Amino acid sequence: MDTETQLDEQLQGLLDRCAAADPSALERLYELASPLLFAALTRILRRRSVAEEALQDVFVSIWQRAGQFQASRGRAMAWMMSIARYRAIDLLRHERSAPVLVPDLPERAEPADEKEESSSWMPATGLLERCLGLLNDQQRNCLELAYVGGNSHEDISRLTGNPLGTVKSWIRRGLQSLRKCLES
């Protein structure tokens, strides 16, 4: 039996014990899984302090949802990694939608033609969000994992538990739909 299979079996057992509310299992699970989860969160969020907070949230979710893990649907680490990635994506979305406080600056007069030029290239407010909302869940999830999370097609296939060809098709069709929606 290879090391990866042994680790996966160990993680599955720890998740089962977490589902039975064994705090020592959560402690051991944290020791084994937190370095990988923290690395992924840091790569996505790009700030150590935010990644540390996200990691804490992820382990709270793992503790609360351990009973939902099904080994027949995928590996334990992939399940935990998807919880971490979704948490990171949620944080990025929240950060994007949070208002940005800008200090009051003295107004400067812009020539009329400069105003027209600067606004002519701006996309309609919410257009991308509306277009993303038209995608199915699989397409949207794969695009977020690829373009927000920076994952390769192979990583996404592993994380979602879907065949590589299916993941590539979802991404290609999702991008085609986005392009069509944005151009209309």
Stockholm file with secondary structure:
# STOCKHOLM 1.0

chainA/1-184         MDTETQLDEQLQGLLDRCAAADPSALERLYELASPLLFAALTRILRRRSVAEEALQDVFVSIWQRAGQFQASRGRAMAWMMSIARYRAIDLLRHERSAPVLVPDLPERAEPADEKEESSSWMPATGLLERCLGLLNDQQRNCLELAYVGGNSHEDISRLTGNPLGTVKSWIRRGLQSLRKCLES
#=GR chainA/1-184 SS CCHHHHHHHHHHHHHHHHHTTCHHHHHHHHHHHHHHHHHHHHHHHCCHHHHHHHHHHHHHHHHHHGGGCCGGGSCHHHHHHHHHHHHHHHHHHHHHHSCCCCCCCCCCCCCHHHHHHHHHTCCCTTHHHHHHHTSCHHHHHHHIIIIISCCCHHHHHHHHTCCHHHHHHHHHHHHHHHHHHHHC
#=GC SS_cons         CCHHHHHHHHHHHHHHHHHTTCHHHHHHHHHHHHHHHHHHHHHHHCCHHHHHHHHHHHHHHHHHHGGGCCGGGSCHHHHHHHHHHHHHHHHHHHHHHSCCCCCCCCCCCCCHHHHHHHHHTCCCTTHHHHHHHTSCHHHHHHHIIIIISCCCHHHHHHHHTCCHHHHHHHHHHHHHHHHHHHHC
//
